[in-house]
Amino acid sequence: MTFPQAHQTELVALADLAGITTTPGVFRIAIELLAMEISPEDIYVLLKQICPRTPSEETSNMLDTQPEEDEKFEKS
């Protein structure tokens, strides 16, 4: 199952309006994977693994782990 180019362009525009930002090539690949009946969850996991992390996410993760590190130092 393939989508005509006009429909792919409309899907990219719709995704952009929904706040999903990606390049048309990546979006096209995701659509092709869905057409091959790959589960959306598997595609999500794949994208999470290959997408670079933003600096704000890294800072957020560092803040989340900081209290645990403080507890380790207090117990020592």
CHARMM-style PDB file with segment names, atoms N, HN, CA, C and O in Angstrom:
ATOM      1  N   MET     1       0.850  -1.174   0.000  1.00  0.00      PROA
ATOM      2  CA  MET     1       0.000   0.000   0.000  1.00  0.00      PROA
ATOM      3  C   MET     1       0.894   1.235   0.000  1.00  0.00      PROA
ATOM      4  O   MET     1       1.688   1.435   0.919  1.00  0.00      PROA
ATOM      5  N   THR     2       0.763   2.041  -1.012  1.00  0.00      PROA
ATOM      6  HN  THR     2       0.118   1.878  -1.759  1.00  0.00      PROA
ATOM      7  CA  THR     2       1.527   3.281  -1.081  1.00  0.00      PROA
ATOM      8  C   THR     2       0.563   4.442  -1.223  1.00  0.00      PROA
ATOM      9  O   THR     2      -0.567   4.290  -1.688  1.00  0.00      PROA
ATOM     10  N   PHE     3       1.034   5.592  -0.813  1.00  0.00      PROA
ATOM     11  HN  PHE     3       1.952   5.716  -0.435  1.00  0.00      PROA
ATOM     12  CA  PHE     3       0.234   6.794  -0.911  1.00  0.00      PROA
ATOM     13  C   PHE     3       0.763   7.649  -2.046  1.00  0.00      PROA
ATOM     14  O   PHE     3       1.977   7.752  -2.220  1.00  0.00      PROA
ATOM     15  N   PRO     4      -0.122   8.267  -2.828  1.00  0.00      PROA
ATOM     16  CA  PRO     4       0.352   9.192  -3.860  1.00  0.00      PROA
ATOM     17  C   PRO     4       1.125  10.347  -3.223  1.00  0.00      PROA
ATOM     18  O   PRO     4       0.904  10.678  -2.059  1.00  0.00      PROA
ATOM     19  N   GLN     5       2.026  10.954  -3.984  1.00  0.00      PROA
ATOM     20  HN  GLN     5       2.206  10.685  -4.930  1.00  0.00      PROA
ATOM     21  CA  GLN     5       2.860  12.042  -3.470  1.00  0.00      PROA
ATOM     22  C   GLN     5       2.016  13.166  -2.871  1.00  0.00      PROA
ATOM     23  O   GLN     5       2.378  13.728  -1.837  1.00  0.00      PROA
ATOM     24  N   ALA     6       0.894  13.498  -3.512  1.00  0.00      PROA
ATOM     25  HN  ALA     6       0.599  13.042  -4.352  1.00  0.00      PROA
ATOM     26  CA  ALA     6       0.031  14.571  -2.997  1.00  0.00      PROA
ATOM     27  C   ALA     6      -0.489  14.225  -1.610  1.00  0.00      PROA
ATOM     28  O   ALA     6      -0.559  15.090  -0.737  1.00  0.00      PROA
ATOM     29  N   HSD     7      -0.851  12.970  -1.404  1.00  0.00      PROA
ATOM     30  HN  HSD     7      -0.794  12.267  -2.112  1.00  0.00      PROA
ATOM     31  CA  HSD     7      -1.353  12.552  -0.092  1.00  0.00      PROA
ATOM     32  C   HSD     7      -0.238  12.552   0.950  1.00  0.00      PROA
ATOM     33  O   HSD     7      -0.468  12.905   2.106  1.00  0.00      PROA
ATOM     34  N   GLN     8       0.964  12.157   0.546  1.00  0.00      PROA
ATOM     35  HN  GLN     8       1.151  11.870  -0.393  1.00  0.00      PROA
ATOM     36  CA  GLN     8       2.090  12.187   1.475  1.00  0.00      PROA
ATOM     37  C   GLN     8       2.362  13.613   1.925  1.00  0.00      PROA
ATOM     38  O   GLN     8       2.623  13.852   3.104  1.00  0.00      PROA
ATOM     39  N   THR     9       2.302  14.563   0.997  1.00  0.00      PROA
ATOM     40  HN  THR     9       2.089  14.369   0.039  1.00  0.00      PROA
ATOM     41  CA  THR     9       2.519  15.971   1.339  1.00  0.00      PROA
ATOM     42  C   THR     9       1.454  16.452   2.313  1.00  0.00      PROA
ATOM     43  O   THR     9       1.755  17.180   3.259  1.00  0.00      PROA
ATOM     44  N   GLU    10       0.212  16.044   2.083  1.00  0.00      PROA
ATOM     45  HN  GLU    10      -0.032  15.453   1.315  1.00  0.00      PROA
ATOM     46  CA  GLU    10      -0.869  16.425   2.992  1.00  0.00      PROA
ATOM     47  C   GLU    10      -0.674  15.798   4.371  1.00  0.00      PROA
ATOM     48  O   GLU    10      -0.939  16.443   5.386  1.00  0.00      PROA
ATOM     49  N   LEU    11      -0.217  14.557   4.416  1.00  0.00      PROA
ATOM     50  HN  LEU    11      -0.002  14.033   3.592  1.00  0.00      PROA
ATOM     51  CA  LEU    11       0.032  13.901   5.704  1.00  0.00      PROA
ATOM     52  C   LEU    11       1.157  14.591   6.469  1.00  0.00      PROA
ATOM     53  O   LEU    11       1.079  14.739   7.689  1.00  0.00      PROA
ATOM     54  N   VAL    12       2.209  15.016   5.756  1.00  0.00      PROA
ATOM     55  HN  VAL    12       2.273  14.896   4.766  1.00  0.00      PROA
ATOM     56  CA  VAL    12       3.305  15.745   6.402  1.00  0.00      PROA
ATOM     57  C   VAL    12       2.778  17.062   6.964  1.00  0.00      PROA
ATOM     58  O   VAL    12       3.125  17.439   8.083  1.00  0.00      PROA
ATOM     59  N   ALA    13       1.941  17.768   6.196  1.00  0.00      PROA
ATOM     60  HN  ALA    13       1.659  17.462   5.287  1.00  0.00      PROA
ATOM     61  CA  ALA    13       1.365  19.031   6.667  1.00  0.00      PROA
ATOM     62  C   ALA    13       0.471  18.794   7.884  1.00  0.00      PROA
ATOM     63  O   ALA    13       0.500  19.576   8.834  1.00  0.00      PROA
ATOM     64  N   LEU    14      -0.310  17.738   7.862  1.00  0.00      PROA
ATOM     65  HN  LEU    14      -0.333  17.102   7.090  1.00  0.00      PROA
ATOM     66  CA  LEU    14      -1.178  17.407   8.998  1.00  0.00      PROA
ATOM     67  C   LEU    14      -0.354  17.081  10.237  1.00  0.00      PROA
ATOM     68  O   LEU    14      -0.678  17.530  11.337  1.00  0.00      PROA
ATOM     69  N   ALA    15       0.700  16.310  10.063  1.00  0.00      PROA
ATOM     70  HN  ALA    15       0.963  15.945   9.170  1.00  0.00      PROA
ATOM     71  CA  ALA    15       1.578  15.979  11.188  1.00  0.00      PROA
ATOM     72  C   ALA    15       2.213  17.239  11.758  1.00  0.00      PROA
ATOM     73  O   ALA    15       2.335  17.381  12.974  1.00  0.00      PROA
ATOM     74  N   ASP    16       2.617  18.154  10.882  1.00  0.00      PROA
ATOM     75  HN  ASP    16       2.518  18.039   9.893  1.00  0.00      PROA
ATOM     76  CA  ASP    16       3.213  19.411  11.335  1.00  0.00      PROA
ATOM     77  C   ASP    16       2.208  20.219  12.154  1.00  0.00      PROA
ATOM     78  O   ASP    16       2.564  20.794  13.183  1.00  0.00      PROA
ATOM     79  N   LEU    17       0.972  20.264  11.705  1.00  0.00      PROA
ATOM     80  HN  LEU    17       0.683  19.798  10.869  1.00  0.00      PROA
ATOM     81  CA  LEU    17      -0.071  20.969  12.459  1.00  0.00      PROA
ATOM     82  C   LEU    17      -0.315  20.315  13.821  1.00  0.00      PROA
ATOM     83  O   LEU    17      -0.693  20.988  14.780  1.00  0.00      PROA
ATOM     84  N   ALA    18      -0.100  19.016  13.899  1.00  0.00      PROA
ATOM     85  HN  ALA    18       0.207  18.469  13.120  1.00  0.00      PROA
ATOM     86  CA  ALA    18      -0.286  18.286  15.157  1.00  0.00      PROA
ATOM     87  C   ALA    18       0.918  18.409  16.080  1.00  0.00      PROA
ATOM     88  O   ALA    18       0.912  17.887  17.195  1.00  0.00      PROA
ATOM     89  N   GLY    19       1.972  19.115  15.599  1.00  0.00      PROA
ATOM     90  HN  GLY    19       1.977  19.538  14.693  1.00  0.00      PROA
ATOM     91  CA  GLY    19       3.153  19.304  16.435  1.00  0.00      PROA
ATOM     92  C   GLY    19       4.213  18.239  16.239  1.00  0.00      PROA
ATOM     93  O   GLY    19       5.173  18.170  17.008  1.00  0.00      PROA
ATOM     94  N   ILE    20       4.055  17.414  15.229  1.00  0.00      PROA
ATOM     95  HN  ILE    20       3.275  17.470  14.604  1.00  0.00      PROA
ATOM     96  CA  ILE    20       5.035  16.371  14.926  1.00  0.00      PROA
ATOM     97  C   ILE    20       5.967  16.921  13.865  1.00  0.00      PROA
ATOM     98  O   ILE    20       5.576  17.080  12.709  1.00  0.00      PROA
ATOM     99  N   THR    21       7.201  17.211  14.255  1.00  0.00      PROA
ATOM    100  HN  THR    21       7.519  17.081  15.194  1.00  0.00      PROA
ATOM    101  CA  THR    21       8.140  17.780  13.302  1.00  0.00      PROA
ATOM    102  C   THR    21       9.144  16.722  12.869  1.00  0.00      PROA
ATOM    103  O   THR    21       9.796  16.086  13.698  1.00  0.00      PROA
ATOM    104  N   THR    22       9.255  16.548  11.584  1.00  0.00      PROA
ATOM    105  HN  THR    22       8.725  17.064  10.911  1.00  0.00      PROA
ATOM    106  CA  THR    22      10.192  15.592  11.010  1.00  0.00      PROA
ATOM    107  C   THR    22      10.430  15.965   9.556  1.00  0.00      PROA
ATOM    108  O   THR    22       9.725  16.803   8.995  1.00  0.00      PROA
ATOM    109  N   THR    23      11.405  15.350   8.970  1.00  0.00      PROA
ATOM    110  HN  THR    23      11.978  14.669   9.426  1.00  0.00      PROA
ATOM    111  CA  THR    23      11.641  15.587   7.549  1.00  0.00      PROA
ATOM    112  C   THR    23      10.672  14.725   6.745  1.00  0.00      PROA
ATOM    113  O   THR    23      10.235  13.676   7.218  1.00  0.00      PROA
ATOM    114  N   PRO    24      10.341  15.154   5.551  1.00  0.00      PROA
ATOM    115  CA  PRO    24       9.426  14.344   4.734  1.00  0.00      PROA
ATOM    116  C   PRO    24       9.950  12.931   4.482  1.00  0.00      PROA
ATOM    117  O   PRO    24       9.159  11.992   4.392  1.00  0.00      PROA
ATOM    118  N   GLY    25      11.256  12.765   4.368  1.00  0.00      PROA
ATOM    119  HN  GLY    25      11.898  13.528   4.441  1.00  0.00      PROA
ATOM    120  CA  GLY    25      11.818  11.433   4.141  1.00  0.00      PROA
ATOM    121  C   GLY    25      11.573  10.498   5.309  1.00  0.00      PROA
ATOM    122  O   GLY    25      11.208   9.339   5.114  1.00  0.00      PROA
ATOM    123  N   VAL    26      11.772  10.994   6.520  1.00  0.00      PROA
ATOM    124  HN  VAL    26      12.069  11.936   6.677  1.00  0.00      PROA
ATOM    125  CA  VAL    26      11.533  10.174   7.715  1.00  0.00      PROA
ATOM    126  C   VAL    26      10.047   9.849   7.823  1.00  0.00      PROA
ATOM    127  O   VAL    26       9.669   8.728   8.163  1.00  0.00      PROA
ATOM    128  N   PHE    27       9.223  10.830   7.533  1.00  0.00      PROA
ATOM    129  HN  PHE    27       9.531  11.740   7.256  1.00  0.00      PROA
ATOM    130  CA  PHE    27       7.782  10.610   7.592  1.00  0.00      PROA
ATOM    131  C   PHE    27       7.375   9.558   6.559  1.00  0.00      PROA
ATOM    132  O   PHE    27       6.558   8.686   6.854  1.00  0.00      PROA
ATOM    133  N   ARG    28       7.938   9.634   5.358  1.00  0.00      PROA
ATOM    134  HN  ARG    28       8.602  10.343   5.119  1.00  0.00      PROA
ATOM    135  CA  ARG    28       7.630   8.671   4.302  1.00  0.00      PROA
ATOM    136  C   ARG    28       8.015   7.256   4.738  1.00  0.00      PROA
ATOM    137  O   ARG    28       7.273   6.302   4.501  1.00  0.00      PROA
ATOM    138  N   ILE    29       9.174   7.131   5.373  1.00  0.00      PROA
ATOM    139  HN  ILE    29       9.776   7.905   5.565  1.00  0.00      PROA
ATOM    140  CA  ILE    29       9.615   5.816   5.850  1.00  0.00      PROA
ATOM    141  C   ILE    29       8.664   5.284   6.920  1.00  0.00      PROA
ATOM    142  O   ILE    29       8.333   4.099   6.922  1.00  0.00      PROA
ATOM    143  N   ALA    30       8.223   6.155   7.828  1.00  0.00      PROA
ATOM    144  HN  ALA    30       8.491   7.119   7.826  1.00  0.00      PROA
ATOM    145  CA  ALA    30       7.277   5.725   8.867  1.00  0.00      PROA
ATOM    146  C   ALA    30       5.974   5.239   8.236  1.00  0.00      PROA
ATOM    147  O   ALA    30       5.409   4.236   8.671  1.00  0.00      PROA
ATOM    148  N   ILE    31       5.498   5.947   7.213  1.00  0.00      PROA
ATOM    149  HN  ILE    31       5.957   6.762   6.860  1.00  0.00      PROA
ATOM    150  CA  ILE    31       4.276   5.535   6.515  1.00  0.00      PROA
ATOM    151  C   ILE    31       4.488   4.184   5.831  1.00  0.00      PROA
ATOM    152  O   ILE    31       3.609   3.321   5.864  1.00  0.00      PROA
ATOM    153  N   GLU    32       5.658   4.004   5.209  1.00  0.00      PROA
ATOM    154  HN  GLU    32       6.372   4.704   5.182  1.00  0.00      PROA
ATOM    155  CA  GLU    32       5.955   2.723   4.558  1.00  0.00      PROA
ATOM    156  C   GLU    32       6.005   1.584   5.577  1.00  0.00      PROA
ATOM    157  O   GLU    32       5.522   0.484   5.305  1.00  0.00      PROA
ATOM    158  N   LEU    33       6.586   1.845   6.747  1.00  0.00      PROA
ATOM    159  HN  LEU    33       6.978   2.738   6.968  1.00  0.00      PROA
ATOM    160  CA  LEU    33       6.630   0.813   7.790  1.00  0.00      PROA
ATOM    161  C   LEU    33       5.223   0.447   8.257  1.00  0.00      PROA
ATOM    162  O   LEU    33       4.924  -0.726   8.480  1.00  0.00      PROA
ATOM    163  N   LEU    34       4.363   1.452   8.404  1.00  0.00      PROA
ATOM    164  HN  LEU    34       4.606   2.405   8.222  1.00  0.00      PROA
ATOM    165  CA  LEU    34       2.974   1.178   8.784  1.00  0.00      PROA
ATOM    166  C   LEU    34       2.268   0.371   7.695  1.00  0.00      PROA
ATOM    167  O   LEU    34       1.481  -0.527   7.993  1.00  0.00      PROA
ATOM    168  N   ALA    35       2.553   0.696   6.426  1.00  0.00      PROA
ATOM    169  HN  ALA    35       3.192   1.426   6.183  1.00  0.00      PROA
ATOM    170  CA  ALA    35       1.947  -0.042   5.315  1.00  0.00      PROA
ATOM    171  C   ALA    35       2.413  -1.492   5.300  1.00  0.00      PROA
ATOM    172  O   ALA    35       1.696  -2.368   4.816  1.00  0.00      PROA
ATOM    173  N   MET    36       3.609  -1.751   5.826  1.00  0.00      PROA
ATOM    174  HN  MET    36       4.191  -1.040   6.219  1.00  0.00      PROA
ATOM    175  CA  MET    36       4.128  -3.124   5.911  1.00  0.00      PROA
ATOM    176  C   MET    36       3.634  -3.826   7.174  1.00  0.00      PROA
ATOM    177  O   MET    36       4.093  -4.917   7.514  1.00  0.00      PROA
ATOM    178  N   GLU    37       2.689  -3.183   7.863  1.00  0.00      PROA
ATOM    179  HN  GLU    37       2.315  -2.298   7.588  1.00  0.00      PROA
ATOM    180  CA  GLU    37       2.052  -3.719   9.064  1.00  0.00      PROA
ATOM    181  C   GLU    37       3.011  -3.872  10.236  1.00  0.00      PROA
ATOM    182  O   GLU    37       2.853  -4.773  11.059  1.00  0.00      PROA
ATOM    183  N   ILE    38       4.011  -2.984  10.310  1.00  0.00      PROA
ATOM    184  HN  ILE    38       4.139  -2.252   9.641  1.00  0.00      PROA
ATOM    185  CA  ILE    38       4.867  -2.893  11.494  1.00  0.00      PROA
ATOM    186  C   ILE    38       4.054  -2.143  12.548  1.00  0.00      PROA
ATOM    187  O   ILE    38       3.415  -1.139  12.233  1.00  0.00      PROA
ATOM    188  N   SER    39       4.070  -2.608  13.768  1.00  0.00      PROA
ATOM    189  HN  SER    39       4.589  -3.424  14.024  1.00  0.00      PROA
ATOM    190  CA  SER    39       3.227  -1.983  14.788  1.00  0.00      PROA
ATOM    191  C   SER    39       3.710  -0.563  15.088  1.00  0.00      PROA
ATOM    192  O   SER    39       4.912  -0.300  15.089  1.00  0.00      PROA
ATOM    193  N   PRO    40       2.773   0.345  15.343  1.00  0.00      PROA
ATOM    194  CA  PRO    40       3.152   1.720  15.691  1.00  0.00      PROA
ATOM    195  C   PRO    40       4.066   1.780  16.913  1.00  0.00      PROA
ATOM    196  O   PRO    40       4.946   2.637  16.991  1.00  0.00      PROA
ATOM    197  N   GLU    41       3.859   0.871  17.866  1.00  0.00      PROA
ATOM    198  HN  GLU    41       3.144   0.175  17.803  1.00  0.00      PROA
ATOM    199  CA  GLU    41       4.703   0.854  19.056  1.00  0.00      PROA
ATOM    200  C   GLU    41       6.152   0.542  18.697  1.00  0.00      PROA
ATOM    201  O   GLU    41       7.077   1.144  19.244  1.00  0.00      PROA
ATOM    202  N   ASP    42       6.344  -0.401  17.776  1.00  0.00      PROA
ATOM    203  HN  ASP    42       5.593  -0.890  17.332  1.00  0.00      PROA
ATOM    204  CA  ASP    42       7.702  -0.743  17.348  1.00  0.00      PROA
ATOM    205  C   ASP    42       8.370   0.425  16.625  1.00  0.00      PROA
ATOM    206  O   ASP    42       9.564   0.672  16.798  1.00  0.00      PROA
ATOM    207  N   ILE    43       7.590   1.137  15.814  1.00  0.00      PROA
ATOM    208  HN  ILE    43       6.620   0.936  15.673  1.00  0.00      PROA
ATOM    209  CA  ILE    43       8.132   2.308  15.114  1.00  0.00      PROA
ATOM    210  C   ILE    43       8.507   3.379  16.130  1.00  0.00      PROA
ATOM    211  O   ILE    43       9.543   4.030  16.000  1.00  0.00      PROA
ATOM    212  N   TYR    44       7.665   3.559  17.138  1.00  0.00      PROA
ATOM    213  HN  TYR    44       6.823   3.030  17.244  1.00  0.00      PROA
ATOM    214  CA  TYR    44       7.950   4.546  18.186  1.00  0.00      PROA
ATOM    215  C   TYR    44       9.248   4.209  18.915  1.00  0.00      PROA
ATOM    216  O   TYR    44      10.087   5.083  19.137  1.00  0.00      PROA
ATOM    217  N   VAL    45       9.407   2.949  19.283  1.00  0.00      PROA
ATOM    218  HN  VAL    45       8.726   2.240  19.103  1.00  0.00      PROA
ATOM    219  CA  VAL    45      10.623   2.523  19.987  1.00  0.00      PROA
ATOM    220  C   VAL    45      11.847   2.752  19.108  1.00  0.00      PROA
ATOM    221  O   VAL    45      12.875   3.236  19.584  1.00  0.00      PROA
ATOM    222  N   LEU    46      11.741   2.410  17.840  1.00  0.00      PROA
ATOM    223  HN  LEU    46      10.907   2.018  17.454  1.00  0.00      PROA
ATOM    224  CA  LEU    46      12.848   2.619  16.909  1.00  0.00      PROA
ATOM    225  C   LEU    46      13.215   4.097  16.818  1.00  0.00      PROA
ATOM    226  O   LEU    46      14.392   4.451  16.886  1.00  0.00      PROA
ATOM    227  N   LEU    47      12.217   4.953  16.667  1.00  0.00      PROA
ATOM    228  HN  LEU    47      11.261   4.665  16.612  1.00  0.00      PROA
ATOM    229  CA  LEU    47      12.493   6.389  16.565  1.00  0.00      PROA
ATOM    230  C   LEU    47      13.102   6.931  17.852  1.00  0.00      PROA
ATOM    231  O   LEU    47      13.996   7.776  17.804  1.00  0.00      PROA
ATOM    232  N   LYS    48      12.630   6.456  19.002  1.00  0.00      PROA
ATOM    233  HN  LYS    48      11.903   5.769  19.041  1.00  0.00      PROA
ATOM    234  CA  LYS    48      13.202   6.888  20.283  1.00  0.00      PROA
ATOM    235  C   LYS    48      14.674   6.511  20.379  1.00  0.00      PROA
ATOM    236  O   LYS    48      15.481   7.266  20.922  1.00  0.00      PROA
ATOM    237  N   GLN    49      15.019   5.341  19.850  1.00  0.00      PROA
ATOM    238  HN  GLN    49      14.363   4.728  19.409  1.00  0.00      PROA
ATOM    239  CA  GLN    49      16.393   4.867  19.934  1.00  0.00      PROA
ATOM    240  C   GLN    49      17.326   5.608  18.994  1.00  0.00      PROA
ATOM    241  O   GLN    49      18.494   5.812  19.327  1.00  0.00      PROA
ATOM    242  N   ILE    50      16.842   6.017  17.831  1.00  0.00      PROA
ATOM    243  HN  ILE    50      15.894   5.852  17.561  1.00  0.00      PROA
ATOM    244  CA  ILE    50      17.743   6.626  16.854  1.00  0.00      PROA
ATOM    245  C   ILE    50      17.729   8.145  16.869  1.00  0.00      PROA
ATOM    246  O   ILE    50      18.615   8.773  16.287  1.00  0.00      PROA
ATOM    247  N   CYS    51      16.739   8.752  17.524  1.00  0.00      PROA
ATOM    248  HN  CYS    51      16.020   8.242  17.996  1.00  0.00      PROA
ATOM    249  CA  CYS    51      16.671  10.220  17.549  1.00  0.00      PROA
ATOM    250  C   CYS    51      17.656  10.764  18.574  1.00  0.00      PROA
ATOM    251  O   CYS    51      17.768  10.237  19.681  1.00  0.00      PROA
ATOM    252  N   PRO    52      18.371  11.826  18.195  1.00  0.00      PROA
ATOM    253  CA  PRO    52      19.280  12.437  19.173  1.00  0.00      PROA
ATOM    254  C   PRO    52      18.480  13.097  20.287  1.00  0.00      PROA
ATOM    255  O   PRO    52      17.368  13.581  20.077  1.00  0.00      PROA
ATOM    256  N   ARG    53      19.066  13.105  21.461  1.00  0.00      PROA
ATOM    257  HN  ARG    53      19.969  12.712  21.632  1.00  0.00      PROA
ATOM    258  CA  ARG    53      18.407  13.725  22.612  1.00  0.00      PROA
ATOM    259  C   ARG    53      18.673  15.214  22.590  1.00  0.00      PROA
ATOM    260  O   ARG    53      19.761  15.659  22.224  1.00  0.00      PROA
ATOM    261  N   THR    54      17.674  15.978  22.985  1.00  0.00      PROA
ATOM    262  HN  THR    54      16.791  15.617  23.282  1.00  0.00      PROA
ATOM    263  CA  THR    54      17.849  17.420  23.055  1.00  0.00      PROA
ATOM    264  C   THR    54      18.523  17.775  24.370  1.00  0.00      PROA
ATOM    265  O   THR    54      18.407  17.023  25.338  1.00  0.00      PROA
ATOM    266  N   PRO    55      19.228  18.906  24.433  1.00  0.00      PROA
ATOM    267  CA  PRO    55      19.882  19.304  25.688  1.00  0.00      PROA
ATOM    268  C   PRO    55      18.901  19.423  26.849  1.00  0.00      PROA
ATOM    269  O   PRO    55      19.254  19.095  27.982  1.00  0.00      PROA
ATOM    270  N   SER    56      17.676  19.885  26.594  1.00  0.00      PROA
ATOM    271  HN  SER    56      17.389  20.152  25.674  1.00  0.00      PROA
ATOM    272  CA  SER    56      16.711  20.024  27.689  1.00  0.00      PROA
ATOM    273  C   SER    56      16.328  18.666  28.260  1.00  0.00      PROA
ATOM    274  O   SER    56      16.105  18.550  29.465  1.00  0.00      PROA
ATOM    275  N   GLU    57      16.245  17.627  27.416  1.00  0.00      PROA
ATOM    276  HN  GLU    57      16.426  17.721  26.437  1.00  0.00      PROA
ATOM    277  CA  GLU    57      15.940  16.288  27.919  1.00  0.00      PROA
ATOM    278  C   GLU    57      17.082  15.758  28.766  1.00  0.00      PROA
ATOM    279  O   GLU    57      16.850  15.124  29.795  1.00  0.00      PROA
ATOM    280  N   GLU    58      18.315  16.013  28.343  1.00  0.00      PROA
ATOM    281  HN  GLU    58      18.504  16.528  27.507  1.00  0.00      PROA
ATOM    282  CA  GLU    58      19.465  15.548  29.109  1.00  0.00      PROA
ATOM    283  C   GLU    58      19.505  16.227  30.470  1.00  0.00      PROA
ATOM    284  O   GLU    58      19.798  15.581  31.476  1.00  0.00      PROA
ATOM    285  N   THR    59      19.212  17.526  30.510  1.00  0.00      PROA
ATOM    286  HN  THR    59      18.973  18.051  29.693  1.00  0.00      PROA
ATOM    287  CA  THR    59      19.179  18.257  31.773  1.00  0.00      PROA
ATOM    288  C   THR    59      18.078  17.704  32.664  1.00  0.00      PROA
ATOM    289  O   THR    59      18.275  17.525  33.866  1.00  0.00      PROA
ATOM    290  N   SER    60      16.913  17.432  32.070  1.00  0.00      PROA
ATOM    291  HN  SER    60      16.753  17.578  31.094  1.00  0.00      PROA
ATOM    292  CA  SER    60      15.798  16.888  32.833  1.00  0.00      PROA
ATOM    293  C   SER    60      16.162  15.537  33.432  1.00  0.00      PROA
ATOM    294  O   SER    60      15.862  15.276  34.597  1.00  0.00      PROA
ATOM    295  N   ASN    61      16.803  14.680  32.652  1.00  0.00      PROA
ATOM    296  HN  ASN    61      17.047  14.892  31.705  1.00  0.00      PROA
ATOM    297  CA  ASN    61      17.202  13.369  33.162  1.00  0.00      PROA
ATOM    298  C   ASN    61      18.245  13.499  34.258  1.00  0.00      PROA
ATOM    299  O   ASN    61      18.226  12.727  35.216  1.00  0.00      PROA
ATOM    300  N   MET    62      19.151  14.454  34.141  1.00  0.00      PROA
ATOM    301  HN  MET    62      19.166  15.082  33.363  1.00  0.00      PROA
ATOM    302  CA  MET    62      20.161  14.657  35.173  1.00  0.00      PROA
ATOM    303  C   MET    62      19.501  15.098  36.469  1.00  0.00      PROA
ATOM    304  O   MET    62      19.903  14.671  37.551  1.00  0.00      PROA
ATOM    305  N   LEU    63      18.485  15.957  36.363  1.00  0.00      PROA
ATOM    306  HN  LEU    63      18.159  16.305  35.484  1.00  0.00      PROA
ATOM    307  CA  LEU    63      17.789  16.420  37.560  1.00  0.00      PROA
ATOM    308  C   LEU    63      17.011  15.282  38.201  1.00  0.00      PROA
ATOM    309  O   LEU    63      16.905  15.215  39.426  1.00  0.00      PROA
ATOM    310  N   ASP    64      16.465  14.384  37.380  1.00  0.00      PROA
ATOM    311  HN  ASP    64      16.552  14.438  36.386  1.00  0.00      PROA
ATOM    312  CA  ASP    64      15.713  13.253  37.913  1.00  0.00      PROA
ATOM    313  C   ASP    64      16.607  12.290  38.684  1.00  0.00      PROA
ATOM    314  O   ASP    64      16.155  11.692  39.660  1.00  0.00      PROA
ATOM    315  N   THR    65      17.854  12.126  38.276  1.00  0.00      PROA
ATOM    316  HN  THR    65      18.221  12.612  37.483  1.00  0.00      PROA
ATOM    317  CA  THR    65      18.730  11.160  38.937  1.00  0.00      PROA
ATOM    318  C   THR    65      19.494  11.772  40.097  1.00  0.00      PROA
ATOM    319  O   THR    65      20.078  11.038  40.894  1.00  0.00      PROA
ATOM    320  N   GLN    66      19.507  13.063  40.214  1.00  0.00      PROA
ATOM    321  HN  GLN    66      19.032  13.658  39.566  1.00  0.00      PROA
ATOM    322  CA  GLN    66      20.307  13.724  41.234  1.00  0.00      PROA
ATOM    323  C   GLN    66      19.916  13.337  42.659  1.00  0.00      PROA
ATOM    324  O   GLN    66      20.813  13.078  43.460  1.00  0.00      PROA
ATOM    325  N   PRO    67      18.619  13.280  43.029  1.00  0.00      PROA
ATOM    326  CA  PRO    67      18.292  12.915  44.413  1.00  0.00      PROA
ATOM    327  C   PRO    67      18.798  11.533  44.798  1.00  0.00      PROA
ATOM    328  O   PRO    67      19.212  11.327  45.938  1.00  0.00      PROA
ATOM    329  N   GLU    68      18.772  10.582  43.870  1.00  0.00      PROA
ATOM    330  HN  GLU    68      18.435  10.749  42.943  1.00  0.00      PROA
ATOM    331  CA  GLU    68      19.268   9.248  44.185  1.00  0.00      PROA
ATOM    332  C   GLU    68      20.755   9.295  44.503  1.00  0.00      PROA
ATOM    333  O   GLU    68      21.220   8.615  45.418  1.00  0.00      PROA
ATOM    334  N   GLU    69      21.497  10.093  43.752  1.00  0.00      PROA
ATOM    335  HN  GLU    69      21.119  10.645  43.009  1.00  0.00      PROA
ATOM    336  CA  GLU    69      22.927  10.210  43.994  1.00  0.00      PROA
ATOM    337  C   GLU    69      23.187  10.844  45.358  1.00  0.00      PROA
ATOM    338  O   GLU    69      24.115  10.448  46.063  1.00  0.00      PROA
ATOM    339  N   ASP    70      22.358  11.837  45.731  1.00  0.00      PROA
ATOM    340  HN  ASP    70      21.605  12.158  45.158  1.00  0.00      PROA
ATOM    341  CA  ASP    70      22.511  12.476  47.030  1.00  0.00      PROA
ATOM    342  C   ASP    70      22.293  11.469  48.155  1.00  0.00      PROA
ATOM    343  O   ASP    70      23.001  11.492  49.162  1.00  0.00      PROA
ATOM    344  N   GLU    71      21.294  10.572  47.979  1.00  0.00      PROA
ATOM    345  HN  GLU    71      20.719  10.554  47.161  1.00  0.00      PROA
ATOM    346  CA  GLU    71      21.019   9.569  48.999  1.00  0.00      PROA
ATOM    347  C   GLU    71      22.193   8.618  49.161  1.00  0.00      PROA
ATOM    348  O   GLU    71      22.501   8.202  50.278  1.00  0.00      PROA
ATOM    349  N   LYS    72      22.849   8.269  48.068  1.00  0.00      PROA
ATOM    350  HN  LYS    72      22.599   8.607  47.161  1.00  0.00      PROA
ATOM    351  CA  LYS    72      24.002   7.376  48.130  1.00  0.00      PROA
ATOM    352  C   LYS    72      25.122   8.003  48.944  1.00  0.00      PROA
ATOM    353  O   LYS    72      25.783   7.325  49.731  1.00  0.00      PROA
ATOM    354  N   PHE    73      25.333   9.309  48.752  1.00  0.00      PROA
ATOM    355  HN  PHE    73      24.796   9.859  48.114  1.00  0.00      PROA
ATOM    356  CA  PHE    73      26.396   9.984  49.480  1.00  0.00      PROA
ATOM    357  C   PHE    73      26.068  10.106  50.963  1.00  0.00      PROA
ATOM    358  O   PHE    73      26.963  10.031  51.805  1.00  0.00      PROA
ATOM    359  N   GLU    74      24.777  10.298  51.291  1.00  0.00      PROA
ATOM    360  HN  GLU    74      24.050  10.359  50.607  1.00  0.00      PROA
ATOM    361  CA  GLU    74      24.385  10.429  52.686  1.00  0.00      PROA
ATOM    362  C   GLU    74      24.553   9.105  53.431  1.00  0.00      PROA
ATOM    363  O   GLU    74      24.887   9.105  54.615  1.00  0.00      PROA
ATOM    364  N   LYS    75      24.325   7.974  52.750  1.00  0.00      PROA
ATOM    365  HN  LYS    75      24.054   7.974  51.788  1.00  0.00      PROA
ATOM    366  CA  LYS    75      24.431   6.663  53.388  1.00  0.00      PROA
ATOM    367  C   LYS    75      25.878   6.255  53.615  1.00  0.00      PROA
ATOM    368  O   LYS    75      26.167   5.446  54.497  1.00  0.00      PROA
ATOM    369  N   SER    76      26.783   6.807  52.829  1.00  0.00      PROA
ATOM    370  HN  SER    76      26.549   7.464  52.112  1.00  0.00      PROA
ATOM    371  CA  SER    76      28.198   6.401  52.926  1.00  0.00      PROA
ATOM    372  C   SER    76      28.855   6.849  54.173  1.00  0.00      PROA
ATOM    373  OT1 SER    76      30.038   6.577  54.380  1.00  0.00      PROA
TER     374      SER     76
END
